[in-house]
Amino acid sequence: MNIPLQPGFFDVETHTAKLTEMGDPLVGLNAQIDCEACRADLHRISIP
């Protein structure tokens, strides 16, 4: 029986750092786009 592993305490930070090192384009987009400005619209149109 395979038991799914839960991510460890630092796994998310480590994974994010590796993606940034590899040139993840979302890092650049995040620096240019204010996602919080769109949050209300996204909540309004999201499917429950």
mmCIF file of the N, C-alpha and C atoms, coordinates in Angstrom:
data_MODEL
# 
_entry.id   MODEL 
# 
loop_
_atom_site.group_PDB 
_atom_site.id 
_atom_site.type_symbol 
_atom_site.label_atom_id 
_atom_site.label_alt_id 
_atom_site.label_comp_id 
_atom_site.label_asym_id 
_atom_site.label_entity_id 
_atom_site.label_seq_id 
_atom_site.pdbx_PDB_ins_code 
_atom_site.Cartn_x 
_atom_site.Cartn_y 
_atom_site.Cartn_z 
_atom_site.occupancy 
_atom_site.B_iso_or_equiv 
_atom_site.pdbx_formal_charge 
_atom_site.auth_seq_id 
_atom_site.auth_comp_id 
_atom_site.auth_asym_id 
_atom_site.auth_atom_id 
_atom_site.pdbx_PDB_model_num 
ATOM 1   N N  . MET A 1 1  ? 0.851   -1.171 0.000   1.00 0.00 ? 1  MET A N  1 
ATOM 2   C CA . MET A 1 1  ? 0.000   0.000  0.000   1.00 0.00 ? 1  MET A CA 1 
ATOM 3   C C  . MET A 1 1  ? 0.899   1.238  0.000   1.00 0.00 ? 1  MET A C  1 
ATOM 4   N N  . ASN A 1 2  ? 0.655   2.133  -0.948  1.00 0.00 ? 2  ASN A N  1 
ATOM 5   C CA . ASN A 1 2  ? 1.413   3.379  -1.016  1.00 0.00 ? 2  ASN A CA 1 
ATOM 6   C C  . ASN A 1 2  ? 0.693   4.459  -0.223  1.00 0.00 ? 2  ASN A C  1 
ATOM 7   N N  . ILE A 1 3  ? 1.395   5.063  0.671   1.00 0.00 ? 3  ILE A N  1 
ATOM 8   C CA . ILE A 1 3  ? 0.847   6.155  1.474   1.00 0.00 ? 3  ILE A CA 1 
ATOM 9   C C  . ILE A 1 3  ? 1.381   7.459  0.891   1.00 0.00 ? 3  ILE A C  1 
ATOM 10  N N  . PRO A 1 4  ? 0.477   8.378  0.481   1.00 0.00 ? 4  PRO A N  1 
ATOM 11  C CA . PRO A 1 4  ? 0.963   9.635  -0.084  1.00 0.00 ? 4  PRO A CA 1 
ATOM 12  C C  . PRO A 1 4  ? 1.743   10.428 0.965   1.00 0.00 ? 4  PRO A C  1 
ATOM 13  N N  . LEU A 1 5  ? 2.858   10.963 0.533   1.00 0.00 ? 5  LEU A N  1 
ATOM 14  C CA . LEU A 1 5  ? 3.693   11.748 1.448   1.00 0.00 ? 5  LEU A CA 1 
ATOM 15  C C  . LEU A 1 5  ? 3.189   13.183 1.511   1.00 0.00 ? 5  LEU A C  1 
ATOM 16  N N  . GLN A 1 6  ? 3.172   13.707 2.694   1.00 0.00 ? 6  GLN A N  1 
ATOM 17  C CA . GLN A 1 6  ? 2.831   15.111 2.866   1.00 0.00 ? 6  GLN A CA 1 
ATOM 18  C C  . GLN A 1 6  ? 4.110   15.922 2.744   1.00 0.00 ? 6  GLN A C  1 
ATOM 19  N N  . PRO A 1 7  ? 4.005   17.114 2.164   1.00 0.00 ? 7  PRO A N  1 
ATOM 20  C CA . PRO A 1 7  ? 5.211   17.941 2.070   1.00 0.00 ? 7  PRO A CA 1 
ATOM 21  C C  . PRO A 1 7  ? 5.720   18.303 3.460   1.00 0.00 ? 7  PRO A C  1 
ATOM 22  N N  . GLY A 1 8  ? 7.028   18.347 3.588   1.00 0.00 ? 8  GLY A N  1 
ATOM 23  C CA . GLY A 1 8  ? 7.641   18.728 4.855   1.00 0.00 ? 8  GLY A CA 1 
ATOM 24  C C  . GLY A 1 8  ? 7.540   20.223 5.091   1.00 0.00 ? 8  GLY A C  1 
ATOM 25  N N  . PHE A 1 9  ? 7.996   20.632 6.241   1.00 0.00 ? 9  PHE A N  1 
ATOM 26  C CA . PHE A 1 9  ? 7.881   22.022 6.661   1.00 0.00 ? 9  PHE A CA 1 
ATOM 27  C C  . PHE A 1 9  ? 8.590   22.977 5.698   1.00 0.00 ? 9  PHE A C  1 
ATOM 28  N N  . PHE A 1 10 ? 9.767   22.594 5.202   1.00 0.00 ? 10 PHE A N  1 
ATOM 29  C CA . PHE A 1 10 ? 10.548  23.483 4.333   1.00 0.00 ? 10 PHE A CA 1 
ATOM 30  C C  . PHE A 1 10 ? 10.460  23.106 2.861   1.00 0.00 ? 10 PHE A C  1 
ATOM 31  N N  . ASP A 1 11 ? 9.691   22.085 2.507   1.00 0.00 ? 11 ASP A N  1 
ATOM 32  C CA . ASP A 1 11 ? 9.621   21.637 1.119   1.00 0.00 ? 11 ASP A CA 1 
ATOM 33  C C  . ASP A 1 11 ? 9.118   22.709 0.163   1.00 0.00 ? 11 ASP A C  1 
ATOM 34  N N  . VAL A 1 12 ? 8.110   23.451 0.569   1.00 0.00 ? 12 VAL A N  1 
ATOM 35  C CA . VAL A 1 12 ? 7.551   24.479 -0.309  1.00 0.00 ? 12 VAL A CA 1 
ATOM 36  C C  . VAL A 1 12 ? 8.578   25.576 -0.562  1.00 0.00 ? 12 VAL A C  1 
ATOM 37  N N  . GLU A 1 13 ? 9.266   26.015 0.477   1.00 0.00 ? 13 GLU A N  1 
ATOM 38  C CA . GLU A 1 13 ? 10.289  27.057 0.307   1.00 0.00 ? 13 GLU A CA 1 
ATOM 39  C C  . GLU A 1 13 ? 11.429  26.566 -0.570  1.00 0.00 ? 13 GLU A C  1 
ATOM 40  N N  . THR A 1 14 ? 11.855  25.335 -0.372  1.00 0.00 ? 14 THR A N  1 
ATOM 41  C CA . THR A 1 14 ? 12.939  24.759 -1.168  1.00 0.00 ? 14 THR A CA 1 
ATOM 42  C C  . THR A 1 14 ? 12.519  24.646 -2.628  1.00 0.00 ? 14 THR A C  1 
ATOM 43  N N  . HIS A 1 15 ? 11.319  24.168 -2.861  1.00 0.00 ? 15 HIS A N  1 
ATOM 44  C CA . HIS A 1 15 ? 10.804  24.015 -4.219  1.00 0.00 ? 15 HIS A CA 1 
ATOM 45  C C  . HIS A 1 15 ? 10.706  25.376 -4.910  1.00 0.00 ? 15 HIS A C  1 
ATOM 46  N N  . THR A 1 16 ? 10.196  26.374 -4.202  1.00 0.00 ? 16 THR A N  1 
ATOM 47  C CA . THR A 1 16 ? 10.069  27.711 -4.760  1.00 0.00 ? 16 THR A CA 1 
ATOM 48  C C  . THR A 1 16 ? 11.442  28.293 -5.093  1.00 0.00 ? 16 THR A C  1 
ATOM 49  N N  . ALA A 1 17 ? 12.407  28.100 -4.222  1.00 0.00 ? 17 ALA A N  1 
ATOM 50  C CA . ALA A 1 17 ? 13.761  28.606 -4.470  1.00 0.00 ? 17 ALA A CA 1 
ATOM 51  C C  . ALA A 1 17 ? 14.372  27.946 -5.706  1.00 0.00 ? 17 ALA A C  1 
ATOM 52  N N  . LYS A 1 18 ? 14.153  26.648 -5.876  1.00 0.00 ? 18 LYS A N  1 
ATOM 53  C CA . LYS A 1 18 ? 14.686  25.944 -7.048  1.00 0.00 ? 18 LYS A CA 1 
ATOM 54  C C  . LYS A 1 18 ? 14.040  26.468 -8.328  1.00 0.00 ? 18 LYS A C  1 
ATOM 55  N N  . LEU A 1 19 ? 12.733  26.692 -8.295  1.00 0.00 ? 19 LEU A N  1 
ATOM 56  C CA . LEU A 1 19 ? 12.052  27.229 -9.474  1.00 0.00 ? 19 LEU A CA 1 
ATOM 57  C C  . LEU A 1 19 ? 12.577  28.613 -9.829  1.00 0.00 ? 19 LEU A C  1 
ATOM 58  N N  . THR A 1 20 ? 12.811  29.430 -8.820  1.00 0.00 ? 20 THR A N  1 
ATOM 59  C CA . THR A 1 20 ? 13.343  30.773 -9.048  1.00 0.00 ? 20 THR A CA 1 
ATOM 60  C C  . THR A 1 20 ? 14.727  30.692 -9.679  1.00 0.00 ? 20 THR A C  1 
ATOM 61  N N  . GLU A 1 21 ? 15.568  29.802 -9.178  1.00 0.00 ? 21 GLU A N  1 
ATOM 62  C CA . GLU A 1 21 ? 16.908  29.608 -9.747  1.00 0.00 ? 21 GLU A CA 1 
ATOM 63  C C  . GLU A 1 21 ? 16.839  29.193 -11.210 1.00 0.00 ? 21 GLU A C  1 
ATOM 64  N N  . MET A 1 22 ? 15.843  28.397 -11.551 1.00 0.00 ? 22 MET A N  1 
ATOM 65  C CA . MET A 1 22 ? 15.712  27.879 -12.907 1.00 0.00 ? 22 MET A CA 1 
ATOM 66  C C  . MET A 1 22 ? 15.084  28.899 -13.857 1.00 0.00 ? 22 MET A C  1 
ATOM 67  N N  . GLY A 1 23 ? 14.711  30.071 -13.348 1.00 0.00 ? 23 GLY A N  1 
ATOM 68  C CA . GLY A 1 23 ? 14.147  31.122 -14.196 1.00 0.00 ? 23 GLY A CA 1 
ATOM 69  C C  . GLY A 1 23 ? 12.647  31.014 -14.369 1.00 0.00 ? 23 GLY A C  1 
ATOM 70  N N  . ASP A 1 24 ? 11.939  30.664 -13.321 1.00 0.00 ? 24 ASP A N  1 
ATOM 71  C CA . ASP A 1 24 ? 10.485  30.538 -13.365 1.00 0.00 ? 24 ASP A CA 1 
ATOM 72  C C  . ASP A 1 24 ? 9.864   31.855 -13.828 1.00 0.00 ? 24 ASP A C  1 
ATOM 73  N N  . PRO A 1 25 ? 9.102   31.856 -14.924 1.00 0.00 ? 25 PRO A N  1 
ATOM 74  C CA . PRO A 1 25 ? 8.517   33.103 -15.426 1.00 0.00 ? 25 PRO A CA 1 
ATOM 75  C C  . PRO A 1 25 ? 7.460   33.689 -14.495 1.00 0.00 ? 25 PRO A C  1 
ATOM 76  N N  . LEU A 1 26 ? 6.883   32.874 -13.615 1.00 0.00 ? 26 LEU A N  1 
ATOM 77  C CA . LEU A 1 26 ? 5.870   33.402 -12.707 1.00 0.00 ? 26 LEU A CA 1 
ATOM 78  C C  . LEU A 1 26 ? 6.452   34.372 -11.694 1.00 0.00 ? 26 LEU A C  1 
ATOM 79  N N  . VAL A 1 27 ? 7.735   34.246 -11.398 1.00 0.00 ? 27 VAL A N  1 
ATOM 80  C CA . VAL A 1 27 ? 8.380   35.194 -10.479 1.00 0.00 ? 27 VAL A CA 1 
ATOM 81  C C  . VAL A 1 27 ? 8.367   36.586 -11.100 1.00 0.00 ? 27 VAL A C  1 
ATOM 82  N N  . GLY A 1 28 ? 8.697   36.673 -12.376 1.00 0.00 ? 28 GLY A N  1 
ATOM 83  C CA . GLY A 1 28 ? 8.687   37.956 -13.073 1.00 0.00 ? 28 GLY A CA 1 
ATOM 84  C C  . GLY A 1 28 ? 7.292   38.528 -13.209 1.00 0.00 ? 28 GLY A C  1 
ATOM 85  N N  . LEU A 1 29 ? 6.322   37.651 -13.509 1.00 0.00 ? 29 LEU A N  1 
ATOM 86  C CA . LEU A 1 29 ? 4.939   38.112 -13.619 1.00 0.00 ? 29 LEU A CA 1 
ATOM 87  C C  . LEU A 1 29 ? 4.422   38.617 -12.289 1.00 0.00 ? 29 LEU A C  1 
ATOM 88  N N  . ASN A 1 30 ? 4.777   37.927 -11.222 1.00 0.00 ? 30 ASN A N  1 
ATOM 89  C CA . ASN A 1 30 ? 4.336   38.328 -9.893  1.00 0.00 ? 30 ASN A CA 1 
ATOM 90  C C  . ASN A 1 30 ? 4.883   39.711 -9.526  1.00 0.00 ? 30 ASN A C  1 
ATOM 91  N N  . ALA A 1 31 ? 6.076   40.026 -10.011 1.00 0.00 ? 31 ALA A N  1 
ATOM 92  C CA . ALA A 1 31 ? 6.672   41.332 -9.729  1.00 0.00 ? 31 ALA A CA 1 
ATOM 93  C C  . ALA A 1 31 ? 5.975   42.448 -10.514 1.00 0.00 ? 31 ALA A C  1 
ATOM 94  N N  . GLN A 1 32 ? 5.335   42.098 -11.649 1.00 0.00 ? 32 GLN A N  1 
ATOM 95  C CA . GLN A 1 32 ? 4.728   43.113 -12.505 1.00 0.00 ? 32 GLN A CA 1 
ATOM 96  C C  . GLN A 1 32 ? 3.216   43.237 -12.345 1.00 0.00 ? 32 GLN A C  1 
ATOM 97  N N  . ILE A 1 33 ? 2.573   42.190 -11.845 1.00 0.00 ? 33 ILE A N  1 
ATOM 98  C CA . ILE A 1 33 ? 1.111   42.178 -11.756 1.00 0.00 ? 33 ILE A CA 1 
ATOM 99  C C  . ILE A 1 33 ? 0.685   42.184 -10.301 1.00 0.00 ? 33 ILE A C  1 
ATOM 100 N N  . ASP A 1 34 ? -0.215  43.090 -9.973  1.00 0.00 ? 34 ASP A N  1 
ATOM 101 C CA . ASP A 1 34 ? -0.769  43.147 -8.620  1.00 0.00 ? 34 ASP A CA 1 
ATOM 102 C C  . ASP A 1 34 ? -1.977  42.217 -8.566  1.00 0.00 ? 34 ASP A C  1 
ATOM 103 N N  . CYS A 1 35 ? -1.760  40.987 -8.155  1.00 0.00 ? 35 CYS A N  1 
ATOM 104 C CA . CYS A 1 35 ? -2.825  39.975 -8.128  1.00 0.00 ? 35 CYS A CA 1 
ATOM 105 C C  . CYS A 1 35 ? -3.912  40.323 -7.125  1.00 0.00 ? 35 CYS A C  1 
ATOM 106 N N  . GLU A 1 36 ? -3.560  41.024 -6.074  1.00 0.00 ? 36 GLU A N  1 
ATOM 107 C CA . GLU A 1 36 ? -4.554  41.394 -5.060  1.00 0.00 ? 36 GLU A CA 1 
ATOM 108 C C  . GLU A 1 36 ? -5.598  42.343 -5.640  1.00 0.00 ? 36 GLU A C  1 
ATOM 109 N N  . ALA A 1 37 ? -5.226  43.126 -6.638  1.00 0.00 ? 37 ALA A N  1 
ATOM 110 C CA . ALA A 1 37 ? -6.176  44.053 -7.259  1.00 0.00 ? 37 ALA A CA 1 
ATOM 111 C C  . ALA A 1 37 ? -7.269  43.295 -8.002  1.00 0.00 ? 37 ALA A C  1 
ATOM 112 N N  . CYS A 1 38 ? -7.007  42.066 -8.418  1.00 0.00 ? 38 CYS A N  1 
ATOM 113 C CA . CYS A 1 38 ? -7.967  41.256 -9.163  1.00 0.00 ? 38 CYS A CA 1 
ATOM 114 C C  . CYS A 1 38 ? -8.754  40.301 -8.269  1.00 0.00 ? 38 CYS A C  1 
ATOM 115 N N  . ARG A 1 39 ? -8.361  40.172 -7.018  1.00 0.00 ? 39 ARG A N  1 
ATOM 116 C CA . ARG A 1 39 ? -8.948  39.156 -6.144  1.00 0.00 ? 39 ARG A CA 1 
ATOM 117 C C  . ARG A 1 39 ? -10.472 39.264 -6.027  1.00 0.00 ? 39 ARG A C  1 
ATOM 118 N N  . ALA A 1 40 ? -11.008 40.466 -5.870  1.00 0.00 ? 40 ALA A N  1 
ATOM 119 C CA . ALA A 1 40 ? -12.457 40.625 -5.729  1.00 0.00 ? 40 ALA A CA 1 
ATOM 120 C C  . ALA A 1 40 ? -13.186 40.146 -6.982  1.00 0.00 ? 40 ALA A C  1 
ATOM 121 N N  . ASP A 1 41 ? -12.663 40.499 -8.158  1.00 0.00 ? 41 ASP A N  1 
ATOM 122 C CA . ASP A 1 41 ? -13.287 40.048 -9.404  1.00 0.00 ? 41 ASP A CA 1 
ATOM 123 C C  . ASP A 1 41 ? -13.220 38.527 -9.535  1.00 0.00 ? 41 ASP A C  1 
ATOM 124 N N  . LEU A 1 42 ? -12.086 37.955 -9.167  1.00 0.00 ? 42 LEU A N  1 
ATOM 125 C CA . LEU A 1 42 ? -11.951 36.497 -9.262  1.00 0.00 ? 42 LEU A CA 1 
ATOM 126 C C  . LEU A 1 42 ? -12.917 35.784 -8.319  1.00 0.00 ? 42 LEU A C  1 
ATOM 127 N N  . HIS A 1 43 ? -13.109 36.321 -7.128  1.00 0.00 ? 43 HIS A N  1 
ATOM 128 C CA . HIS A 1 43 ? -14.059 35.719 -6.196  1.00 0.00 ? 43 HIS A CA 1 
ATOM 129 C C  . HIS A 1 43 ? -15.498 35.869 -6.715  1.00 0.00 ? 43 HIS A C  1 
ATOM 130 N N  . ARG A 1 44 ? -15.766 36.975 -7.359  1.00 0.00 ? 44 ARG A N  1 
ATOM 131 C CA . ARG A 1 44 ? -17.118 37.222 -7.864  1.00 0.00 ? 44 ARG A CA 1 
ATOM 132 C C  . ARG A 1 44 ? -17.466 36.265 -8.996  1.00 0.00 ? 44 ARG A C  1 
ATOM 133 N N  . ILE A 1 45 ? -16.514 35.932 -9.860  1.00 0.00 ? 45 ILE A N  1 
ATOM 134 C CA . ILE A 1 45 ? -16.817 35.090 -11.021 1.00 0.00 ? 45 ILE A CA 1 
ATOM 135 C C  . ILE A 1 45 ? -16.470 33.618 -10.813 1.00 0.00 ? 45 ILE A C  1 
ATOM 136 N N  . SER A 1 46 ? -15.885 33.282 -9.673  1.00 0.00 ? 46 SER A N  1 
ATOM 137 C CA . SER A 1 46 ? -15.475 31.894 -9.458  1.00 0.00 ? 46 SER A CA 1 
ATOM 138 C C  . SER A 1 46 ? -16.697 30.983 -9.318  1.00 0.00 ? 46 SER A C  1 
ATOM 139 N N  . ILE A 1 47 ? -16.492 29.750 -9.721  1.00 0.00 ? 47 ILE A N  1 
ATOM 140 C CA . ILE A 1 47 ? -17.539 28.744 -9.633  1.00 0.00 ? 47 ILE A CA 1 
ATOM 141 C C  . ILE A 1 47 ? -17.496 28.128 -8.235  1.00 0.00 ? 47 ILE A C  1 
ATOM 142 N N  . PRO A 1 48 ? -18.620 28.062 -7.544  1.00 0.00 ? 48 PRO A N  1 
ATOM 143 C CA . PRO A 1 48 ? -18.634 27.521 -6.173  1.00 0.00 ? 48 PRO A CA 1 
ATOM 144 C C  . PRO A 1 48 ? -18.285 26.051 -6.108  1.00 0.00 ? 48 PRO A C  1 
# 
